[in-house]
Amino acid sequence: MDQNNLHTLFFIDHILKNEQAQKIQQLAKEQSAQNAHIREVAKEQADIFLSQLPSSNYGEEKVKRLYFDGCFDLMHSGHFNALRQAKELCETLVVGVIKSDAIAKAKGPPIMTDDERLSLAKACKWVDEVVVQETYDPTIEQIDRHQCSHVAHGDDLVQTADGKDAYQPFKDAKRMKIFKRTEGISTTDIVGRMLLMTKEVMWEEKKVFQKQTIVEASNINSLEIDQASIEQTLNNKILNTTRRIMQFSNNIKPKSGDKIVYIDGSFDILHQGHVDVLRKAKEMGDFLYVGVYDNETINQIKGKNYPILNLQERVLNLLAIKYVDEVIMGVPYKVNEQLIKNFKIDLVVEGSCSQKTSEDPYELPIKLGIYKQIKAINQQTTDELIERIVSNRLRFLEKYNSRKKKEINFFENHDYKVEEI
C-alpha cells in the first residue's frame, strides 16, 4: 500500500474514532440528564409522601426548646397526652401555666388556683420547665424570652376575642408545631360530670337525663343544663387503646435490692394533695407502686356520687406523674397477703387525708410492721373541688353550657387531618 493510501486510512480511522467518541459523550450527557430527571422526580414524590406523614414519624429533627401553654384546670389525661405529644417534638418542653385573672377575662375563672395548677404541671414527667404566663394567648415575644424556637398546640382552633386565630403569628413565622387533640375528655366534660353528680351518670351512661337533675350531695334542688350538652357528656367517652397505656407507661420494674413502696386510693380528680403525698411516698423508697381502686369499690366507699373519673382515666393520670413508677389497677380495698407477696412490698403508706370505711384496709401491714402514715401538708381533697363547683353552680353552668356547645361543634366538624404522635 502506497504512502498516500496509508495516510488516507489513518485519516478515516481518526474521523470515525472522533465521531464515536462524540456519540459516546453525547449518550453520556443524555443518560446523565435522564438520571438527574429521575432523581428530581423521585425527590418530588418523596417530598409529597413525607409531607403527608406526621412530623414525628419520619425523623424530623426535634426543636431544642418548645413552648406549650394552657390553663391546666382539673388536669386530666387529655392534658397529659398533649404534654406527651409536645415532648415528642422537642428536647426541652417549657410549659406556660396561664394566670387565673387572664383565664377569668377570657372564659371565666378556673376552678383551681394558680399554685394548684402549677403544682400539677410541675409533677408531669414530660415537663422540663414551668413558667407563669401573664396573658391568655402566648406571643412571640414571650417564647423568645424563654428561648423557645416554636410554640405547640392541639389541632383545635383557638380564637382571640375578635375571632382571629390566636396562633396565626406563629404560623406565619413558621414557628408552630401542631399535634392531635385528645378526644373523649376535657375540663368542660369533667365539670359536666360534677354538675350531674348522680349514680346513674356513672353506671347508666346510655341513659339521657331530663333537664332537671338532682345533686343530693350538695343540697341543690335543680340544675338547668342544656339537653344537647347532657347527651354529649354521657355519650362522649374516652376511647383508650393498649398503645395509649404503653405511651404513658414507664415500662420499668423494680431492680434487685430496691425498697418497694405501695400506696393506694381512688385518685379521683388529680389535685395538689395527691401530688404531695405521691412525692413523699416516692421519697420513702426506690420504687413506688400505686394501687387504684376500681369504680365499684369507690362507689361503695364514698357513695353514689363517685367516682367522677373512670378507672382508665385515673390510671393514665397517675402514669403521667413523675413520682409514680407503676400502677396496679383494680386493687382490693383491704391490703392482703397476696398483694404484698406478689409485688414484694416493703412498705405500705397512707395519706392522712384518705377516707376509710369502718373496716381498716391497712390492718395486715400494721400487724406486719410495714405501715406508715404520711402527714399531708396540703389538705386538699376531691370533695373540696366539687364544693367549689356546686357553691358557684350558676356561674359554672353558664360556662359549661357555652363551652360544651363549642366542643360538640368542634368534634362534629373536625376533619382529623392531624395524626396523633
C-alpha positions as CSV (number, residue, x, y, z in Angstrom):
1,M,0.0,0.0,0.0
2,D,1.5,3.3,-1.0
3,Q,2.1,6.2,1.4
4,N,-1.0,8.3,0.3
5,N,-3.4,5.4,0.8
6,L,-1.9,4.8,4.2
7,H,-2.4,8.4,5.2
8,T,-6.0,8.3,3.9
9,L,-6.8,5.2,6.0
10,F,-5.3,6.8,9.2
11,F,-7.4,10.0,8.5
12,I,-10.6,8.0,8.0
13,D,-9.9,6.0,11.2
14,H,-9.3,9.2,13.1
15,I,-12.5,10.7,11.9
16,L,-14.5,7.5,12.8
17,K,-13.0,7.4,16.3
18,N,-13.7,11.1,16.8
19,E,-17.4,10.6,15.8
20,Q,-17.6,7.5,18.0
21,A,-16.2,9.5,20.9
22,Q,-18.6,12.3,20.3
23,K,-21.5,9.9,20.2
24,I,-20.4,8.2,23.4
25,Q,-20.0,11.7,25.0
26,Q,-23.5,12.7,23.8
27,L,-25.0,9.5,25.1
28,A,-23.3,10.0,28.4
29,K,-24.8,13.5,28.6
30,E,-28.3,12.3,27.7
31,Q,-28.0,9.5,30.3
32,S,-26.8,11.9,33.0
33,A,-29.7,14.3,32.2
34,Q,-32.2,11.4,32.3
35,N,-30.8,10.2,35.7
36,A,-31.0,13.7,37.0
37,H,-34.6,13.9,35.9
38,I,-35.3,10.6,37.6
39,R,-33.7,11.8,40.8
40,E,-35.6,15.0,40.7
41,V,-38.9,13.2,40.1
42,A,-38.1,10.7,42.9
43,K,-37.3,13.6,45.3
44,E,-40.5,15.3,44.5
45,Q,-42.5,12.1,45.1
46,A,-40.7,11.5,48.3
47,D,-41.3,15.1,49.5
48,I,-45.0,14.7,48.7
49,F,-45.1,11.4,50.6
50,L,-43.3,12.7,53.6
51,S,-45.4,15.9,53.8
52,Q,-48.5,13.7,54.3
53,L,-47.0,12.0,57.3
54,P,-47.0,13.3,60.9
55,S,-43.7,15.1,61.5
56,S,-42.5,12.8,64.3
57,N,-42.9,9.7,62.1
58,Y,-40.1,10.4,59.6
59,G,-37.4,11.5,61.9
60,E,-37.8,15.3,61.7
61,E,-35.2,16.8,64.0
62,K,-36.6,17.8,67.3
63,V,-36.5,21.5,68.2
64,K,-34.3,22.4,71.1
65,R,-36.9,24.3,73.3
66,L,-40.6,24.1,72.7
67,Y,-43.3,26.3,74.4
68,F,-46.7,24.9,75.3
69,D,-49.2,26.9,77.3
70,G,-52.6,26.1,78.9
71,C,-54.9,26.6,81.8
72,F,-54.5,23.0,83.1
73,D,-57.6,23.3,85.2
74,L,-58.8,20.0,86.7
75,M,-55.8,18.3,84.9
76,H,-56.7,15.1,83.1
77,S,-55.4,12.5,80.7
78,G,-56.2,14.8,77.7
79,H,-53.8,17.4,79.2
80,F,-51.2,14.8,79.9
81,N,-51.4,13.3,76.4
82,A,-51.0,16.8,74.9
83,L,-47.9,17.3,77.0
84,R,-46.6,13.8,76.0
85,Q,-47.0,14.7,72.3
86,A,-45.4,18.1,72.7
87,K,-42.4,16.5,74.4
88,E,-42.0,14.1,71.4
89,L,-41.3,17.2,69.3
90,C,-38.6,18.8,71.4
91,E,-35.6,18.3,73.7
92,T,-36.8,20.7,76.4
93,L,-40.5,21.3,77.0
94,V,-41.3,24.6,78.6
95,V,-44.9,24.8,79.9
96,G,-46.7,28.1,80.5
97,V,-49.5,28.0,83.1
98,I,-51.9,30.9,82.4
99,K,-52.7,33.1,85.4
100,S,-56.2,32.9,86.9
101,D,-57.0,36.6,86.2
102,A,-56.1,36.1,82.5
103,I,-58.3,33.0,82.3
104,A,-61.2,34.8,84.0
105,K,-61.1,37.6,81.5
106,A,-61.1,35.1,78.5
107,K,-63.6,32.5,79.6
108,G,-64.5,32.8,83.3
109,P,-62.5,31.9,86.4
110,P,-60.8,28.5,86.8
111,I,-61.7,26.0,89.5
112,M,-58.2,25.5,90.7
113,T,-55.8,28.3,92.0
114,D,-52.6,29.3,90.3
115,D,-50.5,27.3,92.8
116,E,-52.6,24.2,92.4
117,R,-52.4,24.2,88.6
118,L,-48.7,25.0,88.7
119,S,-48.0,22.0,91.1
120,L,-49.8,19.6,88.7
121,A,-47.9,20.9,85.7
122,K,-44.6,20.6,87.5
123,A,-45.4,17.0,88.6
124,C,-45.9,15.8,85.0
125,K,-43.0,13.6,83.8
126,W,-42.9,15.1,80.3
127,V,-42.5,18.7,81.5
128,D,-39.0,20.1,81.9
129,E,-39.7,23.7,82.9
130,V,-42.8,25.5,84.1
131,V,-43.4,29.3,83.9
132,V,-46.3,31.6,84.8
133,Q,-48.0,33.1,81.7
134,E,-49.4,36.5,82.3
135,T,-51.6,36.7,79.2
136,Y,-54.2,34.2,77.9
137,D,-52.7,33.9,74.4
138,P,-48.9,33.5,74.0
139,T,-46.9,35.9,72.0
140,I,-43.7,35.6,70.0
141,E,-42.0,38.0,72.5
142,Q,-42.9,35.6,75.3
143,I,-41.5,32.5,73.7
144,D,-38.4,34.4,72.7
145,R,-38.0,35.4,76.4
146,H,-38.0,31.7,77.3
147,Q,-35.5,30.9,74.5
148,C,-38.1,28.7,72.7
149,S,-38.0,28.5,68.9
150,H,-41.5,27.2,68.4
151,V,-44.9,27.0,70.2
152,A,-47.1,23.9,70.2
153,H,-50.9,23.4,70.4
154,G,-53.5,20.8,69.5
155,D,-55.4,20.9,66.2
156,D,-58.4,22.7,67.7
157,L,-58.6,26.3,66.7
158,V,-58.1,28.9,69.4
159,Q,-59.7,32.2,68.7
160,T,-58.9,35.7,70.1
161,A,-61.7,38.0,71.4
162,D,-62.1,39.4,67.9
163,G,-62.5,35.9,66.3
164,K,-58.9,35.6,64.8
165,D,-56.6,32.6,65.1
166,A,-54.6,33.2,68.3
167,Y,-51.7,31.2,66.8
168,Q,-51.6,32.9,63.4
169,P,-48.5,34.9,64.1
170,F,-46.6,31.7,65.0
171,K,-47.9,30.0,61.8
172,D,-46.8,33.0,59.7
173,A,-43.4,32.9,61.2
174,K,-43.2,29.1,60.7
175,R,-42.7,28.7,64.5
176,M,-45.7,26.4,65.1
177,K,-46.0,22.7,65.9
178,I,-49.4,21.1,65.8
179,F,-50.5,17.7,67.3
180,K,-53.8,16.0,67.6
181,R,-56.2,17.0,70.4
182,T,-57.2,14.1,72.6
183,E,-60.9,13.2,72.2
184,G,-63.3,12.0,74.8
185,I,-62.2,14.0,77.8
186,S,-61.9,17.7,78.6
187,T,-62.2,20.0,81.6
188,T,-65.6,21.1,80.4
189,D,-66.7,17.4,80.3
190,I,-65.4,16.8,83.9
191,V,-67.3,19.9,85.1
192,G,-70.4,18.5,83.5
193,R,-69.9,15.2,85.3
194,M,-69.6,17.1,88.6
195,L,-72.8,19.0,87.8
196,L,-74.5,15.7,87.0
197,M,-73.4,14.1,90.2
198,T,-75.8,11.1,90.4
199,K,-75.0,7.4,90.4
200,E,-76.8,7.0,87.1
201,V,-74.3,9.2,85.3
202,M,-71.5,6.8,86.0
203,W,-73.3,3.4,85.9
204,E,-76.1,4.0,83.3
205,E,-74.2,6.2,80.8
206,K,-76.6,5.5,77.9
207,K,-79.5,7.0,79.8
208,V,-80.4,10.5,78.7
209,F,-81.4,12.7,81.7
210,Q,-84.1,15.2,81.9
211,K,-83.0,18.9,82.2
212,Q,-83.7,18.8,85.9
213,T,-81.1,16.7,87.7
214,I,-80.8,16.4,91.5
215,V,-77.4,16.7,93.1
216,E,-78.1,15.3,96.6
217,A,-74.6,15.7,97.9
218,S,-74.7,19.5,97.8
219,N,-78.4,20.1,98.7
220,I,-79.1,21.7,95.3
221,N,-82.7,21.2,94.2
222,S,-82.2,21.5,90.4
223,L,-79.6,22.4,87.8
224,E,-80.7,23.7,84.4
225,I,-78.3,22.1,81.9
226,D,-78.6,22.2,78.2
227,Q,-80.0,18.9,76.8
228,A,-77.5,18.6,74.0
229,S,-74.7,19.1,76.4
230,I,-76.1,16.3,78.7
231,E,-76.2,13.9,75.8
232,Q,-72.7,14.7,74.7
233,T,-71.4,14.4,78.3
234,L,-72.9,10.9,78.7
235,N,-72.1,9.5,75.3
236,N,-68.7,11.0,74.6
237,K,-66.4,8.6,76.4
238,I,-62.6,8.5,76.1
239,L,-61.6,5.5,74.0
240,N,-58.2,4.3,75.2
241,T,-56.1,1.7,73.5
242,T,-53.3,-0.5,74.8
243,R,-50.9,1.7,72.7
244,R,-52.0,4.7,74.8
245,I,-51.3,2.9,78.0
246,M,-47.9,1.9,76.7
247,Q,-47.2,5.5,75.7
248,F,-47.9,6.6,79.3
249,S,-46.3,3.7,81.0
250,N,-42.7,3.8,82.3
251,N,-42.2,0.2,81.3
252,I,-39.9,-0.5,84.2
253,K,-39.8,-2.9,87.1
254,P,-38.1,-2.9,90.5
255,K,-34.3,-3.7,90.5
256,S,-32.8,-6.2,92.8
257,G,-32.3,-4.6,96.2
258,D,-34.9,-1.8,95.6
259,K,-37.1,-0.8,98.6
260,I,-40.6,-1.1,97.2
261,V,-43.3,1.3,98.5
262,Y,-47.0,0.8,98.0
263,I,-49.8,3.4,98.3
264,D,-53.4,3.0,97.2
265,G,-56.5,5.1,96.8
266,S,-59.2,6.4,94.5
267,F,-57.2,9.3,93.0
268,D,-60.3,10.8,91.6
269,I,-59.7,14.2,90.1
270,L,-56.0,14.7,90.5
271,H,-55.0,17.6,92.7
272,Q,-52.2,19.1,94.7
273,G,-52.9,16.9,97.8
274,H,-52.3,13.8,95.6
275,V,-49.1,15.2,94.2
276,D,-47.7,16.0,97.6
277,V,-48.5,12.5,99.1
278,L,-47.1,10.7,96.0
279,R,-43.9,12.7,96.2
280,K,-43.4,11.9,99.8
281,A,-44.2,8.2,99.2
282,K,-41.6,8.0,96.5
283,E,-39.0,9.6,98.8
284,M,-39.5,6.7,101.2
285,G,-38.1,4.1,98.9
286,D,-36.7,3.3,95.4
287,F,-39.8,2.0,93.5
288,L,-43.3,3.3,94.0
289,Y,-46.4,1.1,93.2
290,V,-49.7,3.0,93.2
291,G,-52.8,0.9,93.6
292,V,-56.0,2.2,92.2
293,Y,-59.5,1.1,93.3
294,D,-62.0,0.1,90.6
295,N,-65.2,2.2,90.1
296,E,-67.4,-0.2,92.1
297,T,-65.1,-0.1,95.2
298,I,-65.0,3.7,95.2
299,N,-68.8,3.8,94.9
300,Q,-69.1,1.5,97.9
301,I,-66.7,3.6,100.0
302,K,-67.8,7.2,99.1
303,G,-71.4,6.8,97.9
304,K,-73.4,7.1,94.7
305,N,-71.8,10.3,93.5
306,Y,-68.4,8.7,92.9
307,P,-66.1,8.2,91.1
308,I,-66.2,11.1,88.7
309,L,-63.4,9.7,86.5
310,N,-63.4,6.1,85.5
311,L,-60.6,3.6,86.2
312,Q,-58.9,4.1,82.8
313,E,-58.8,7.9,83.2
314,R,-57.5,7.7,86.7
315,V,-54.7,5.2,85.7
316,L,-53.5,7.4,82.9
317,N,-53.4,10.4,85.2
318,L,-51.2,8.6,87.7
319,L,-48.9,7.2,85.0
320,A,-48.2,10.8,83.9
321,I,-46.8,11.8,87.3
322,K,-43.1,11.6,87.7
323,Y,-43.1,10.1,91.2
324,V,-45.1,7.1,90.1
325,D,-43.1,4.1,88.8
326,E,-46.0,1.7,88.2
327,V,-49.8,1.5,88.7
328,I,-51.7,-1.6,89.8
329,M,-55.3,-1.5,88.6
330,G,-58.4,-2.6,90.5
331,V,-56.6,-3.4,93.7
332,P,-58.5,-4.8,96.7
333,Y,-59.7,-2.2,99.2
334,K,-58.1,-4.2,102.0
335,V,-54.3,-4.8,101.6
336,N,-53.9,-8.5,101.8
337,E,-51.1,-11.1,101.9
338,Q,-51.3,-11.9,98.2
339,L,-50.8,-8.3,97.2
340,I,-47.8,-7.9,99.5
341,K,-46.1,-11.1,98.3
342,N,-46.8,-10.7,94.6
343,F,-45.3,-7.3,94.4
344,K,-42.7,-7.8,97.2
345,I,-43.8,-4.7,99.0
346,D,-41.5,-3.5,101.8
347,L,-43.6,-0.5,103.0
348,V,-47.3,0.4,102.8
349,V,-48.0,4.1,103.2
350,E,-51.3,6.0,103.5
351,G,-52.0,9.7,103.2
352,S,-53.5,11.3,106.4
353,C,-56.5,12.7,104.3
354,S,-57.6,9.3,103.0
355,Q,-61.2,8.3,103.5
356,K,-61.9,5.0,105.3
357,T,-64.8,2.7,106.0
358,S,-65.4,1.1,109.3
359,E,-63.1,-1.7,108.2
360,D,-59.4,-0.7,108.4
361,P,-57.8,-1.6,105.0
362,Y,-54.3,-1.5,106.5
363,E,-54.8,-4.0,109.3
364,L,-52.3,-6.5,107.9
365,P,-49.5,-4.1,107.1
366,I,-49.8,-2.6,110.6
367,K,-49.6,-6.1,112.1
368,L,-46.5,-6.9,109.9
369,G,-44.8,-3.6,110.9
370,I,-44.6,-2.3,107.3
371,Y,-47.2,0.5,107.6
372,K,-46.6,4.2,107.8
373,Q,-48.9,7.2,107.5
374,I,-47.8,10.3,105.6
375,K,-48.9,13.5,107.2
376,A,-50.4,15.6,104.4
377,I,-49.1,19.2,104.1
378,N,-51.8,20.1,101.7
379,Q,-55.3,19.1,102.9
380,Q,-57.0,19.4,99.5
381,T,-59.5,16.7,98.6
382,T,-61.7,15.9,95.6
383,D,-64.8,16.7,97.8
384,E,-63.4,20.3,98.2
385,L,-63.1,20.7,94.5
386,I,-66.7,19.6,94.0
387,E,-67.8,22.0,96.6
388,R,-66.2,24.8,94.6
389,I,-68.3,23.8,91.6
390,V,-71.6,23.5,93.4
391,S,-71.1,26.7,95.5
392,N,-70.8,28.6,92.3
393,R,-73.1,26.4,90.3
394,L,-74.9,29.1,88.3
395,R,-71.6,30.6,87.1
396,F,-70.2,27.2,86.1
397,L,-73.5,26.1,84.5
398,E,-73.4,29.1,82.2
399,K,-69.8,28.4,81.4
400,Y,-70.4,24.7,80.9
401,N,-73.3,25.1,78.5
402,S,-71.4,27.6,76.4
403,R,-68.2,25.7,76.1
404,K,-69.8,22.3,75.7
405,K,-71.7,23.6,72.6
406,K,-68.3,24.7,71.2
407,E,-66.8,21.2,71.9
408,I,-69.7,19.5,70.2
409,N,-69.3,21.7,67.1
410,F,-65.6,21.0,67.0
411,F,-65.9,17.2,67.0
412,E,-68.8,17.2,64.6
413,N,-66.9,19.3,62.0
414,H,-63.3,18.3,62.6
415,D,-61.5,16.9,59.5
416,Y,-59.0,14.8,61.5
417,K,-56.0,15.5,59.3
418,V,-53.5,15.6,62.1
419,E,-52.3,12.2,63.3
420,E,-51.5,11.5,67.0
421,I,-47.8,11.4,67.8
